Amino acid sequence: MAHRLAIDTSGSFCSVALQRADGVVFRAESEGNGDHFERLPPLVESLCNQAQVRLLDLAQVLIGVGPGSFTGLRIGMSFAKGVACAGQVPVVGVSSFLGVAMRRAMIAGAQGPILVVSDARRQEVFAGEYEVVGGEAVRSQAPTILADVTVSQWVERTGGVVMTTLREWVIPGVDLVVESRIAEGLLAVNPPQGTFSWHTVALLEPEYVRGVSAKSIAERRGA
C-alpha cells in the first residue's frame, strides 16, 4: 500500500483524507461554509504534517468529481491536478455521490437503499441511488436530475435513507442525513491506481450532469 490523498469540494464541506502507506487514515473537514478556496490548502497541509507525509511522497490523488457545486468542483479539481502534476502521480476521479454512499456503508449494521442528493436549483435535485450490500455501496442508478418533489416519493416507496453533502439545505417532508466526510468515502472506493500522464490529467473533468450549464472538452471542440 502507498500514500493516497482524497479531496472532495462538491458540497458545503471541504473534505480531505490521507491514507498512509501503513493503512492509517487521517481526515479533516471544514465547517461547511463553502469557503473551499481558503480552506483546502491548509487542511491538506495539516493532514500531511499529522501523517508525516510530503505531497511529493503521494502515489495517488483521488478527487470527487461531483455532481454538485460547479465552483466547488472546479476548485477541488484544480488543486488535485496541481498536486498530481507536481509529483507526477496519477489523479483519479471518483463520484462524490459514491463517496457519500460508501461513508454510509462504513457504518456497522448499515444496509438498504440510499439516495444521495444535492441542490440542482430550479426545484430540481442531482440524485444518485445506491444499495448497501455486504458493507459496500453498489450503484443502482447513476446520478441524474430529478424534480425535488420526487425525493419524498422515493422515501415512501423504498424506505431508504436520503443523504446530502449540503449543510442547512431543506427538502420539504424529507429527513436529510448530512455527510461531511466524503473524502474518507472516496478512499474506501479504492479505484485502480492507474499511471500518470499529462493527457489524462488534462481530460479529467467534473461530472456536472446538467449539460446545458457546462460542456465537456469534447463538446466544446464540437466532437
N, C-alpha and C positions, 0 to 999 in steps of 0.2 A: 504494500500500500504506500502511496505517496501523498504529499501535502496537496490538499484541494481547497479552493476558495469558492464560496457560493454567494451570489448577490441577488437581491430582488428589490425593485423600486416600483412595482406595478401598482401599488395602492397607497394607502396613507402612511405606511410604515417603511422606513429604510431598514431592511433586514439583511444581515450578513452572517455567515457562518464559515468557520475554518476547521477542516478535518486534518489533524496532524497525521504524519505517517504511521504513528503508533495507534491510530484509530480514535484518539481523544478528540471530541468536538468542542470548539469554543464558539459562542454565538453572542450576538448583540443586536438590539433593535432600537430605533428611535422612538420617541413618544407618540408618533403618529400625526405630526403636524404638517406632513408633506414637504418638509424642508430637506429634500434629498441632496440637493447640490451642496449644502453646507455640511450635512451630517455624514455622508458616505465616506469621504477620505479619512476623517478622524476615527470613525468606527472600525474601518479596515486596519488602520494603523494600530489601534488599541488591541484588536484581536491578534495581530502579528506579534506584538510585544508580549501579550499573555502567553502565546504558544511558543514564543522564541523562534519564529519562522520569518524569514525575509520574503518579500514579494517575489524576488528573483529565485527563491527556492521552490516555488509552486510548480506542480506538474500538470495542473488543470484548473481552469476557471469556468465555473458554471454561472449562467446568467438567466434569470427569469425573463421570458420573452413576452409575458402577458397572457391574455389581454388585460387592459387596464388603462391607467392614465398615460396619454400619449407623451406628455412632457416627462413624467417619471420614468417611463420605459426608455426614452432616449438618453436620459442622464445615466441610468444604470448600464445601458448598453455601451455608451461611450467610455465609461470608466473601465468596464470589464475588458473591452477591446484594447484599451491603453495598457492595462496590466499584462494582458496576453502578448501584445506586441513587444513590450519591454523585455519580457522574459522569453519570448518566442515559444510559448506553451499553448496547447490547444484551448480554445474557448468554445464551450458547448452551450447551445440554447436549450432550455427546458421550459415547458409550460408552467407558468406561475400557478395556474389552477391545479395542475397535478401536484405541485409542491404543497399547496394548501391541503389537498386531499390526503397526501402522504403524511402530513402532520396529524391528521385525524386518525389515520391508520396506525400511527405510532402509539396511540393511547391504548392501554391494556383493556381488552374486552370490547373495543370498538368494532362495530360491524354494521352492515346495511348500506343503503344508498346515501349519497352525498350530492348536493347541488352546490357548486361554487359559483358565486355571482359577484358582479361588480357593476357600478353605475355606467350605463352607456348613454345616459341622458335621453331626452325625447320620450320619456316614460317607457324606456326600454332598459334591459339589463344584458350584459355579457353573461352567459351561463354555460357551464360545463358539468356533465353528470358523471359520477363515479360510483363504484361499489367497493366496499372494503371486503376483501376476501383473503383469509389467512394472513392478516397483518400487512397486506399490500393494498394499495388503491388501484383499481382497474378501471380504465376509462370506458364508460357506457355510451357517452355522446360527446363528440368533440365540441369545444367552445363555439357558441353561436350567439345570435342576438334574439332575445325573446321580449315580448311585452311584459312589463313588470307585474301586471295583474295575474299572469300565469304562474308565478312562483308559489303563491298560496295554493293554487290548484294542484301543483306538483306535490306539495307537502301533504295535502289531503289524500292524494292518490297513492303516494308511496310511503308516507310516514317517515320520510328521510330527514336528514339534517341539512340546513342551509348555512353555508359558510361564506365569509367575505374577507377581503383584505382592507376594507374601508372602516375607519373609526367614525362613530356617530352618524352613520348612514341608516336610513329607515326605509323599509318596505312595509306598507300597511298590512297588518294581520300576519306578519311573518317574524318568527324569532330568529334573529341572525346571530350566528356564532362568529365572533371576530377573531381572526388568526393573524398574529404579528410575526410569528417565527417561520416565515415562508422559506428562507434560505436553508434552514435545517431540513425542511422537507425536500428541497432540491437535492441536497446531498444524499438523502435516503433513496431517491430515484436511481442514483448510481448509473448514469448513462455510460456508454463506451467512451474511452478516453480520447480516441482519435489522434491526429497529428497536427502540428502547427503548419499553416500555410497562409500567406498573405491573401490569397484568393478566397479562402474560406472565411477569414476574418472580415473581408470586405463585403461578402454577400450575406453575412448573418444580420438579420433584421428582426425587430419586434413583430409579434403576431397581433396586428391591430384588429383583425376580424371585420371591422367596418371599413370595407374597401373604398367607399366613397370619400372618406375623410383622409385616407392615406394610401399611397400607391407604393408597390414594391419596386425594386430596381428594374426588374424585367418589364413591369407595366410602364414605367417612366421611359424606357427605351422603345416602347411600342411593340414588344415581343408578344 
